[in-house]
């Protein structure tokens, strides 16, 4: 399985935002150019493993949290993401999200044939 660089970039951006860091601040701490962070987050370049490790350490997350979309054993992180998504939802919102997810799942499986 290949690394999904789009998902990786989105996860890095999400974790950077949660850490209340700008691209400039992250770049400074990782000791790379700000434009490199931008390119990584937009998946216009492939990040090296040493740089990815520095980014993960700076953001205080594990590598598997960042690349979980590319790891078959990382389902637990996705389940945690779903749980976090639902945490502050009302019962009505949860029902709507369940209905939407069920419809999307059905459509995905129908179109994969």
C-alpha positions, 0 to 999 in steps of 0.5 A: 500500500502506498502512502496517501500524501493528500491524507497525510498533508491534511492530517499534518495541517489538522494537528498543526491547527490543533496545536495552534501553530502557523506553518511558519512556526512549525517550519521553524521548529522542524528547521525547514522552509515554510514553503515546504510545510505548505507543499507537504500539507497540499501534497505537492511534494513528498515529505522525507521520513526524517522530516516527517519524524520531526513534524510528528515530534513537534506536533506531539503525535505518533507517525501512525496517527499521521499515516494511518490512512496508509496503514491497514492496522490503523483502524483504531485511529479512524474509530477514535476520529469517528468517536471524537466527531460524534462526541458533542453531537445531539441524538438527532445529529448522530441519526443524520450522520448515521443515515448519511454514512450508511447511504455513502457506504452503500453507494461506494460499495455499489460503484466498486463493482 
